[in-house]
Amino acid sequence: MARRVREHDWEATSLGPIEAWPQRLKGLVDLILASHQAMYVVAGGDLVMIHNDAYDDLVHGRRPPVLGVPFRTAFKDQWPVLEPLVDRVMRGQPQVVTDQRFSMPWRPDQPEGWFTFSLTPLHDDEGETNGFLASTIETTGRVRMENALRESEARHAFLLRLSDSLRPLTNAIAIQETASRLLGEQLGVERAAYGEMLPDDEHMVVARDWTREGVASVVGTYRVTDSGAFFMQALRVGKLAVIEDALTDAGVSRENYERIWSVIDARAAIAHPIVKDGRLTAAFFIHSKLPRRWTPDEISLVTDVGERTWEAVERAHTEIALHDRVAWLAGQKDAFLAAINGAPLAQSLGFLVATALAQIGGDMRCAFYVANAEGTELRHVVGMPEPYALCVDGFRIASDSLACGLAVHNGNPVITADVVKEPRWGPWLWLAEQYAYRAVWSFPIETSTGKVVGTFAMYFGKPREATPLDHEFAAVITRAAAIIISRHREAQDRATAEAALGETEERLQQFADASLDVLWIRSAADLQWTFLSRGFDKIYGISRQDALAGDNFTSWMELILPEDRDVAMANIRNVIEGKRVAFEYRIRRPVDGQIRWLRNTDFPMRNANGEIDRIGGVGHDITPLKDAQEHQKFLLAELQHRVRNTLSVIRAIARRSAESSETAEELGMHLDGRIAAFARVQAAVTRDPTAGLDLEGLVADTLFAASAREGEQLSIAGPPVQLAAKAAETIGLALHELTTNALKYGALSVPDGHIAVRWTLDKAPDSDCAALSLEWVESGQTPSDTRPKRNGFGTELLTRSLAYDLNASVERQFGENGMRYAVRIPATSQIVKF
């Protein structure tokens, strides 16, 4: 900031250039620039601002900047607040302001701020005030906290007053009226009201509301869909609906505004839905005749008051219902006791039927129906005469059914006030006439899990609409019936499950006995085996009887190799803690000392309380797998070694062929032939790397590849000899070179040429080691055809490579009508497979 002050164009201000400033002003500017507190100096004829870094942080982002700007210009948007302060300080009166609120739009994350600041007059040499020094501290955080605390205290005080006012009230209407009045007065609105949904989920009743003097009441019954899509879409899903101005809000259509909002003289509103068990049961409304921006605290207060009002109203309803239905409670108790004691379902539900008849009286009948397991048909349980039950048993549960079937299908009450006026009842009016009823109400029986298991039906001799109290009474009966039916079905399911469990245990025993693996169960408390399958005997080499005796966990650990015991114990502990594990370990069988590899899959077993009281496991003998893996490792190592050798040989073939070839075509021909010969050997070797390569097959494959025909041009003879892989590679290349030379210069290049290949395997002279003697003889040529025109890589291979690679002695002779090539190789284990 010091640099900015120095570089600022002060000549354009009333202060003039810095050099002309009074020494007192310069010293004061140096003082504030060195201060860590937000400060500024205002001086000059039009009160120009000079501020420090700390103050610059407060106005950072403000446009235009305030440095070097007249004070009034810099704060023209806040001048109504600052002008009287500036007037007083310029009259020589120091000013201190605490927690002054300022708008700060350049701070989008905190557009409002509170500040405590002081303004100290500055005087010239004659003692006249010519400016002032300002020191500023931001107190936004503290002020906000204090405001929130005051609002919270006021809110709690109001809610306490509300609770005290509602607590002594026992009438639901009085509760609604009192809550509406207190909230309306607290928020300063024109209207507050509490509405309750009727059971049809289509109408809402406002029994009482509170309004200011001169404001119309909205007491009455309303179809909720008439309030407009904006409100209903929110309220149906339990979402607060907030309108700040219905005239301009995009969610309120013009038609809806004219039809509702203007009629009730409301421009702003909050509607808090009260949703219970997924159903909109009530709503609390407040209306303002003027547009209003609702604060989060106001919205939250409406929500709290709505919930507390609902709780108080429900308490009043419950107290009235309990007071009026003492007899019902006694009947319900009899029904529950009968169910607990295992009475038939008809007897338990019969107590509820008798109690309902006693409570309602008149010409009413009632009955219970239960759905089958598939939820497709209804069966009469109790309440109606047997002939009637025979007519309706098996009634379908579907969308086109009558009262009971439809109630189960939809999961909602089906109220038929007059069967004569209901077209669905046309085919069944004869039944209604025979049993003298005109109205039929059917209420679904829903369990605590949300499953509809039947219906409670009420039949009346005269047409009759259901009131909210009728719905409440039916709800009490169906809740009790749901408990009884659920218990009855649980008892049935338990009996079925126990029978199935016995069968399952028998099958498990059969499965365990048939398994080659070891199936076992241990006690989680002491880790002792309580069950072992037959597979244990074969794998461990110990009888199950012996294994289960004594401290069998310690005995089992002693069978495990010492270096694997910690792994086994750690995994057992993990299972006890509730984890599933799989691990491998080795045992030494006492019967033969053999080491076996086992893989265990262990898991916790919980009782009915969810506690781990047992642990189970399956042990699988993986010794063959481990052996196969070791063999696979050997084969992989052998393959890697063979590939490296193969690449070395091919590299040598390529290099030497290139050295001995005069043209690219000649190089290609040599490479193709030599690599093909080498590949034939490799293909034969890889079929069974351990068996070796048959010498006769190697000779035949090489010559047959050159189209030589046995008998006419070729004879092969010798005892069976299996060559080792390396020896086969070298001899195969030599045979290829001999064949190639025979095609170019020798016996295979003339019509009457013949090749004889023979070998023997006998003891070498002056040695205890056997030797392989291989002879290649060509005949049928003219004297000029017997010797090749030049020596190349093939000649070197035939004369030197065999000697070097196989420690062979090589003899090569050219006669008048052919060529003889003889090799004698020591028959060591590296050369010949015995």
Secondary structure, 3 states (H helix, E strand, C coil): CHHHHHHCCHHHCCCCCHHHCCHHHHHHHHHHHHCCCEEEEEECCCCEEEECHHHHHHCCCCCCCCCCCEHHHHCHHHHHHHHHHHHHHHCCCCEEEEEEEEECCCCCCCCEEEEEEEEEEEECCCCCEEEEEEEEEECHHHHHHHHHHHHHHHHHHHHHHHHHHHCCCCCHHHHHHHHHHHHHHHHCCCEEEEEEECCCCCEEEECCEEECCCCCCCCEEEEHHHHCHHHHHHHHCCCCEEECCCCCCCCCCHHHHHHHHCCCCCCEEEEEEEEECCEEEEEEEEEECCCCCCCHHHHHHHHHHHHHHHHHHHHHHHHHHHHHCHHHHHHHHHHHHHHHCCCCHHHHHHHHHHHHHHHHCCCCEEEEEEECCCCCEEEEEECCCHHHHHHHCCEECCCCCCHHHHHHHHCCCEEECCHHHCHHHHHHHHHHHHCCCCEEEEEEEECCCCCEEEEEEEEECCCCCCCHHHHHHHHHHHHHHHHHHHHHHHHHHHHHHHHHHHHHHHHHHHHHHHCCCEEEEEECCCCCEEEECCHHHHHHCCCHHHHHCCCHHHHHHHHECHHHHHHHHHHHHHHHCCCCEEEEEEEECCCCCCEEEEEEEEEEEECCCCCEEEEEEEEEECHHHHHHHHHHHHHHHHHHHHHHHHHHHHHHHHHHHHHHCCCHHHHHHHHHHHHHHHHHHHHHHHHCCCCCEEHHHHHHHHHHHCCCCECCCEEEECCCCEECHHHHHHHHHHHHHHHHHHHHCCHHHCCCCEEEEEEEEEECCCCCCEEEEEEEEEECCCHHHCCCCCCCHHHHHHHHHHHHHHCCEEEEEECCCCEEEEEEEECCCCCEEC
